[in-house]
Amino acid sequence: MTRPDKYVGVQNEVNGGMTTIGKLIRDAWVFGLIEESETCEGWNFAGIDSLLDKVNKEWDKYGCLVSHLPPELFERHQKIHGEAMERARAAGWSGEIETEDEK
C-alpha cells in the first residue's frame, strides 16, 4: 500500500478525526491560523508540516498547556475540541487508542 501524497481532510479522517493531524487542524482553528471551514483536504504534507510549525509556535507562547490559554482562546479550544469529541464518539471513537499503552 502506498502512502497518499495528499491529506484526506479532517472530515474524512479515521476515528472521527481524532488523529494527530486532526488535532493539529483543530488547534490551528483555535489560534486562528486557518478558518474553521478549512479542512485541509487536498493539502500536501509539506503544507501540513508548515501548519504544525505555526501551531507549535502558538502553543509555545502558553507553555503548551490549555490551562495557560487566555480566556477567549481557552473557550475556543473547549468548544472546538469538545464538539469534535462529540462527533467522534458518535462515529464510534472511544479514546481507547490514545490510552492503550497506559494499561
Sequence and secondary structure as in RCSB ss.txt:
>XXXX:A:sequence
MTRPDKYVGVQNEVNGGMTTIGKLIRDAWVFGLIEESETCEGWNFAGIDSLLDKVNKEWDKYGCLVSHLPPELFE
RHQKIHGEAMERARAAGWSGEIETEDEK
>XXXX:A:secstr
    SB   GGG GGGG SHHHHHHHHHHHTTSS TT   TT BHHHHHHHHHHHHHHHHTTTT GGGS HHHHH
HHHHHHHHHHHHHHHTT  SHHHHGGG 
